[in-house]
Amino acid sequence: MLTEVLIPLSFFLMIFGIVYLIYSTRNRERLALIEKGVDASIFLQGREKGIPMWKIFVVNLAFLLIGCGVGIFIALLITTYTSLEDGAVYPSIIFIMAGIGLLVGFRNAKDLDKR
């Protein structure tokens, strides 16, 4: 009973704490730079260049999902035509193909950034 309340509450507090630390640290860092007289345009530096972050995220997510789908298909083929157990084949092949998908997505996103 107690764990049903504590686990979601602690998860929410952990996420809130991480977000709070990121924003408060960034704010303190910016205030320190402004106090030293550094131009505030450095905060916007690098935003004009390159591909928007959401496009890179979509490309990586697409390749991850493709890798998982191919992994499920390969695991199905392996378990159908061999005597290997389902319990070990499915997770291992899915993780391997998901990792390959992320690697391909990373390289593809890197090529998008060059254009």
HUBEL-V604792 format. One record per backbone hydrogen bond with DSSP energy under -1.0 kcal/mol. NH is the residue of the N-H (numbers start at 0). CO is the residue of the C=O. If there is no record, write none. Layout:
nh: <NH/NH>
co: <CO/CO>
This chain:
nh: <5/6/8/9/10/11/12/13/14/15/16/17/18/19/20/21/22/23/24/25/26/27/28/29/30/31/32/33/34/35/36/37/41/42/46/55/56/57/58/59/60/61/62/63/64/65/66/67/68/69/70/71/72/73/74/75/76/77/78/79/80/81/88/89/91/92/93/94/95/96/97/98/99/100/101/102/103/104/105/106/107/108/109/110/111/112/113/114>
co: <1/2/4/5/6/7/8/9/10/11/12/13/14/15/16/17/18/19/20/21/22/23/24/25/26/27/28/29/30/31/33/32/38/39/43/51/52/53/54/55/56/57/58/59/60/61/62/63/64/65/66/67/68/69/70/71/72/73/74/75/76/77/84/85/87/88/89/90/91/92/93/94/95/96/97/98/99/100/101/102/103/104/105/106/107/108/109/110>
